[in-house]
């Protein structure tokens, strides 16, 4: 509220400083938001490619496991799945995109050779191996999608935060500061006008009093001049 | 710290991933998803050794609102859904609409 501010020159200077700082911050944040959106667009293109590849891999993997189930039976597939010894692992490192820390996921033991799978060469069939291969491919796509989608989520959070800050400056803080500045300027101008008016009034009164005193002095002098000849007679 | 991949869904969905070596999984049969899927997802979310959660996109409809919001917004572990085509999970799409102001994934529908 503008009326909560004391209309003093010191406050006006402080508000002008805050306006300058807020305007500079607003411009910087706007640039940051635009930069983040541009970076996000690049990641989005990449994410859409990754998603599309992952959908293809999922379809292939499903087809292969359905085939394995049909040919070998569900029990054999589940048995092979339960025999796996090597497990895929992921490690996360981070990189910085315009101040946003996004992960870089590295995976190990996703692709395995036949002897690493643990269910043995005799205990399984080519169909199960093909399904396992297809799911290993799918896992690689999933890991890539996780990396890209985490980056997207983090970028979106930062974009939302920056956007909220820009909007708060643009629609709340700056209008309030402008309103306060205008209020103080108007009040100071009003005070200045009042001061000028008051000075004029004082000056006029003083001049009036001087004129009155002068008139009285002249009248007194004239009266004295009239009395003097009478006394001489 | 190395983490693992977890799969949550019906036994038919998880078996394939187990063939690829995934050992963290929560099997929830289709007819029990409304009652048990929430707990399975919450358990997986609380496991610090899980880095990625894989689910079928259609299974998200069986989750309660709170759990769905939590899993969709989670960064560690991050959720990857399958079966949604090129549009990604619903949560991500909504977040894009909210942050950018337009639906950038519209063309994929």
Interface residues (C-beta under 8 A of the other chain):
Chain A: X37 X40 X44 X47 X48 X51 X52 X54 X55 X58 X61 X62 X65 X77 X78 X80 X81 X82 X84 X86 X87 X88 X89 X90 X91 X92 X105 X108 X109 X110 X112 X117 X128 X131 X132 X134 X135 X136 X138 X139 X142 X143 X145 X146 X149 X150 X152 X153 X154 X156 X157 X159 X160 X163
Chain B: X1 X2 X3 X4 X5 X11 X15 X16 X17 X18 X19 X20 X21 X22 X23 X51 X52 X54 X73 X75 X76 X78 X80 X82 X83 X85 X86 X87 X88 X89 X92 X95 X96 X98 X99 X100 X104 X105 X108
